[in-house]
Amino acid sequence: VNGPAQYAALAALEGSQEPVREMVREFSRRRDLLYSRLNEIEGFECMLPKGAFYVFPNIKAFNMPSEELCDKFLYTAKVATVPGSAFGKYGEGYIRLSYATSYEKLEEALNRLEKASRELLPTS
């Protein structure tokens, strides 16, 4: 590794860790918003994630393949999600959402998903 990169790494490790703590708090806040709101929306079941900045809610109540549901969310709600099927056969029935964006954008996306979900859930 080159010298300047090593000095930069040393400065980052020896310097104030408050910016790191603040970012951890902010990501926790975003995670908690996504987790709690998704569990309030009919059709979603979400476990609290313990790593990265993604949630992976169960969407089996929508009774359609995850790729189809993601397409519908993209075109009707203008919210990009990733089909669980992209992560292998055991990912089917789930979708992935990222909380690596602002709290305000997450609130707006959740409002749109909630509205779209009401229209997409099968009626009994």
C-alpha positions as CSV (number, residue, x, y, z in Angstrom):
1,V,0.0,0.0,0.0
2,N,1.3,3.4,-0.8
3,G,2.6,5.8,1.9
4,P,-0.1,8.6,1.5
5,A,-2.9,6.0,1.8
6,Q,-1.3,4.6,5.0
7,Y,-1.1,8.1,6.5
8,A,-4.7,8.8,5.5
9,A,-5.8,5.6,7.1
10,L,-3.9,6.4,10.3
11,A,-5.4,9.9,10.5
12,A,-8.9,8.4,10.1
13,L,-8.3,5.9,12.9
14,E,-6.7,8.3,15.3
15,G,-9.0,11.2,14.6
16,S,-12.4,11.9,16.1
17,Q,-14.8,9.0,15.7
18,E,-17.9,11.2,16.2
19,P,-18.7,11.4,12.5
20,V,-18.7,7.6,12.4
21,R,-21.0,7.4,15.5
22,E,-23.3,10.0,13.9
23,M,-23.5,8.0,10.7
24,V,-24.3,4.8,12.6
25,R,-27.1,6.6,14.5
26,E,-28.5,7.9,11.2
27,F,-28.5,4.5,9.5
28,S,-30.1,3.0,12.6
29,R,-32.8,5.7,12.4
30,R,-33.4,4.9,8.7
31,R,-33.4,1.2,9.4
32,D,-36.0,1.6,12.2
33,L,-38.2,3.7,10.0
34,L,-38.2,1.1,7.1
35,Y,-38.7,-1.8,9.5
36,S,-41.6,-0.3,11.4
37,R,-43.4,1.2,8.5
38,L,-43.1,-1.9,6.3
39,N,-44.6,-4.0,9.1
40,E,-47.5,-1.6,9.3
41,I,-48.3,-2.0,5.5
42,E,-50.5,-4.9,4.8
43,G,-48.7,-7.5,2.7
44,F,-45.3,-7.0,4.1
45,E,-43.5,-8.9,6.9
46,C,-40.1,-7.6,7.8
47,M,-37.5,-8.8,10.2
48,L,-35.1,-6.3,11.8
49,P,-31.8,-6.4,9.8
50,K,-28.6,-6.7,11.7
51,G,-26.1,-5.7,9.0
52,A,-25.6,-3.7,5.8
53,F,-28.2,-1.1,4.9
54,Y,-31.0,-3.3,3.4
55,V,-34.3,-4.8,4.5
56,F,-35.6,-8.0,3.0
57,P,-39.3,-8.2,3.7
58,N,-41.5,-11.2,2.9
59,I,-44.0,-10.2,0.2
60,K,-45.8,-13.6,-0.3
61,A,-49.2,-12.1,0.6
62,F,-49.1,-10.3,-2.8
63,N,-49.4,-13.7,-4.5
64,M,-47.1,-12.9,-7.4
65,P,-43.4,-13.5,-8.2
66,S,-41.0,-11.0,-6.6
67,E,-39.8,-9.8,-10.0
68,E,-43.3,-9.0,-11.1
69,L,-44.1,-7.1,-7.8
70,C,-40.9,-5.1,-8.1
71,D,-41.8,-4.1,-11.7
72,K,-45.3,-3.0,-10.4
73,F,-43.7,-1.0,-7.6
74,L,-41.4,0.7,-10.0
75,Y,-44.0,1.6,-12.5
76,T,-46.9,2.4,-10.2
77,A,-45.2,3.8,-7.1
78,K,-41.9,4.9,-8.8
79,V,-40.0,3.0,-6.1
80,A,-37.1,0.8,-7.1
81,T,-36.8,-2.5,-5.3
82,V,-34.8,-5.7,-6.0
83,P,-36.6,-9.0,-6.4
84,G,-35.6,-11.6,-3.9
85,S,-35.3,-14.1,-6.8
86,A,-32.1,-12.2,-7.8
87,F,-30.5,-13.8,-4.7
88,G,-31.3,-17.4,-5.6
89,K,-34.3,-19.7,-5.3
90,Y,-34.7,-19.1,-1.5
91,G,-35.0,-15.4,-2.1
92,E,-38.3,-15.8,-4.0
93,G,-41.2,-14.3,-2.0
94,Y,-39.0,-11.4,-0.7
95,I,-37.8,-8.1,-2.0
96,R,-34.8,-6.0,-1.0
97,L,-35.0,-2.3,-0.2
98,S,-32.0,-0.1,0.6
99,Y,-32.0,2.6,3.3
100,A,-28.8,4.2,2.0
101,T,-30.7,7.4,1.2
102,S,-32.2,10.3,3.1
103,Y,-34.8,9.8,5.8
104,E,-37.2,12.1,3.9
105,K,-36.8,10.1,0.7
106,L,-37.5,6.9,2.6
107,E,-40.7,8.4,4.1
108,E,-41.9,9.4,0.6
109,A,-41.0,5.9,-0.8
110,L,-42.9,4.2,2.0
111,N,-46.0,6.4,1.4
112,R,-45.9,5.4,-2.2
113,L,-45.4,1.7,-1.5
114,E,-48.3,1.8,1.0
115,K,-50.6,3.3,-1.6
116,A,-49.5,0.9,-4.3
117,S,-49.8,-2.1,-2.0
118,R,-53.5,-1.4,-1.4
119,E,-54.1,-1.7,-5.1
120,L,-51.9,-4.8,-5.6
121,L,-52.9,-7.0,-2.8
122,P,-55.3,-9.8,-3.8
123,T,-58.8,-9.4,-2.5
124,S,-60.4,-12.2,-0.5
